[in-house]
């Protein structure tokens, strides 16, 4: 019986072709996974903004004013901007947003007034909401989020980062003038 050396294994060319195919497939899989993870994380922001929308309108019906979670304007993000990255950040130093005992932080006071509580002790986004109350003039808020300042208004923003190590944040916004959440893509400096 004759033994054929070629039939015992794969040639180097065949192995290289298989490796190239596996490399392409793994790159596609990694990219798809990253897109999937970003969409899942964006769901956190969308759900929380929709909750803010519902709670702002409910609060207005009861108290004839909207709630603000900032005393510093539309860039008063919570959790604070210090050390906020794409990795999950705790809501507050203790890890959860708690209304007991009475909080002193304007953001926590606002979220507690709305009855908002995060579903997780950590978040991938920062949030801020501002609303009309007697004496607050929307025309002084920069950047302008409200077109018709004669009407009673509120807006909410969330900010996150596009990926690990990213320094370009993107935003989701919703307001009393919008019936949908809009995404503001990152801008290059």
Secondary structure, 3 states (H helix, E strand, C coil): CCCCHHHHCCCHHHHHHHHHHHHHHHHHHHHHHHHHHHHHHHHHHHHHHHHHHHHHHHHHHHHCCCCCCCCCCCCCCECCCCCCCCCCEECCCCCCCCCCCCCCCHHHHHHHHHCCCCCCCEECCEEEEEECCCCCCHHHCCCCCCCCCCCCCEEEEEEEECCCCCCCEEEEEEECCCCCCEEECCCCC
